Amino acid sequence: MDIIAILQQALDASNKLRDLAKKVGDADFKMIVADLHSALGDAKLESGELKMKLAAAQEQIVLLQAQVKQKAVGQPTYTNEGVYSFEGETGRFCTSCWDVGERRVRLSNVSSDFHFAGKWMCPKCNAYYGAED
């Protein structure tokens, strides 16, 4: 059962105690029930805030794990073709996309009719590589 649901049950029980305290008429009992009701309300609010903080922390963990995984895979090697390659991966990668945002964007082949612009093109930033002289 969810902590908020448990606290809601406790709040409902304290409401019943408060109704009972009205019938009893004892001032000390009424004060204790009011304090209990207030403390349970505060606990419910705090548990909601903690739930949101936990969700944000878990999201941050996922982001950091992805960054660590990317760093662990390694840094690129600059090839004589003017592009990057990564160990264990096939293909050529855009130098601009990696240098600016550490994004591994695999280059696409350009039709031979357009090799004057380059042999490969980045589908993300549209940079051309390997132009024929």
C-alpha positions in Angstrom: 0.0 0.0 0.0 1.2 3.5 -0.9 2.4 5.7 2.0 0.0 8.5 1.0 -2.9 6.0 1.2 -1.8 4.9 4.6 -1.6 8.5 5.8 -5.0 9.2 4.3 -6.4 6.3 6.3 -4.8 7.7 9.5 -6.3 11.2 8.7 -9.7 9.6 8.3 -9.3 7.9 11.6 -8.2 11.1 13.3 -11.4 12.8 11.8 -13.5 10.2 13.5 -11.6 10.8 16.8 -12.2 14.5 16.4 -15.9 13.9 16.0 -15.8 11.7 19.1 -13.9 14.4 21.0 -16.7 16.8 20.4 -19.1 14.4 22.1 -16.7 13.7 25.0 -16.1 17.4 25.9 -12.7 16.8 27.4 -10.4 19.8 26.4 -7.2 17.8 26.8 -8.5 15.0 24.6 -9.7 17.5 21.9 -6.2 19.1 21.9 -4.4 15.8 21.5 -6.7 14.8 18.6 -6.2 18.2 17.0 -2.4 17.8 17.3 -2.6 14.3 15.9 -4.7 15.5 12.9 -2.3 18.3 12.2 0.8 16.1 12.4 -0.8 13.5 10.0 -1.6 16.3 7.6 1.9 17.6 7.7 3.2 14.0 7.2 1.0 13.6 4.1 2.3 16.8 2.6 5.9 15.9 3.3 5.5 12.4 1.8 4.1 13.9 -1.4 7.1 16.3 -1.6 9.5 13.4 -1.0 7.8 11.4 -3.7 8.4 14.2 -6.2 12.0 14.5 -5.1 12.5 10.8 -5.5 11.1 10.9 -9.0 13.4 13.8 -9.9 16.4 11.9 -8.4 15.6 8.8 -10.3 15.4 10.8 -13.6 18.7 12.3 -12.8 20.2 8.9 -12.2 19.0 7.6 -15.6 20.6 10.7 -17.2 23.9 10.3 -15.4 24.0 6.6 -16.2 23.6 7.3 -19.9 26.4 9.9 -19.7 28.7 7.4 -17.9 27.9 4.7 -20.5 28.7 7.1 -23.3 32.0 8.1 -21.7 32.9 4.5 -21.0 32.5 3.5 -24.7 35.4 5.8 -25.5 36.5 8.9 -27.3 36.6 9.1 -31.0 39.6 8.7 -33.3 40.1 11.3 -36.0 40.7 9.5 -39.3 42.7 10.6 -42.4 39.3 11.0 -44.1 38.5 13.9 -41.9 35.8 12.1 -39.8 35.6 10.3 -36.5 35.5 6.6 -35.8 34.8 4.8 -32.6 36.3 1.6 -31.4 33.9 -1.3 -31.8 31.6 0.6 -34.1 31.4 0.5 -37.8 31.0 3.6 -40.0 32.1 7.2 -40.0 30.8 9.8 -37.5 30.3 13.5 -37.8 33.0 15.5 -36.1 30.8 18.6 -35.7 28.0 16.8 -33.9 30.5 15.1 -31.5 32.6 18.2 -30.9 29.6 20.4 -30.1 27.3 18.0 -28.2 29.1 14.6 -27.9 26.4 13.1 -30.2 27.4 10.1 -32.2 25.8 10.7 -35.6 26.7 8.2 -38.3 27.4 9.7 -41.7 25.3 8.8 -44.7 26.7 8.1 -48.2 26.1 10.8 -50.8 25.2 9.8 -54.4 28.3 9.8 -56.7 26.7 12.6 -58.7 27.2 14.9 -55.8 30.7 13.9 -54.6 31.9 17.4 -55.5 30.2 18.4 -52.1 31.5 15.3 -50.3 31.2 11.6 -50.1 29.4 11.6 -46.8 26.8 13.8 -45.2 25.6 14.2 -41.6 21.9 13.7 -41.4 21.7 15.8 -38.2 23.8 19.0 -39.1 24.0 18.5 -42.9 27.8 18.8 -42.9 29.6 17.2 -45.8 32.9 15.2 -45.6 35.4 13.7 -48.0 34.9 16.2 -50.9 36.8 15.3 -54.1 39.4 17.7 -55.2 
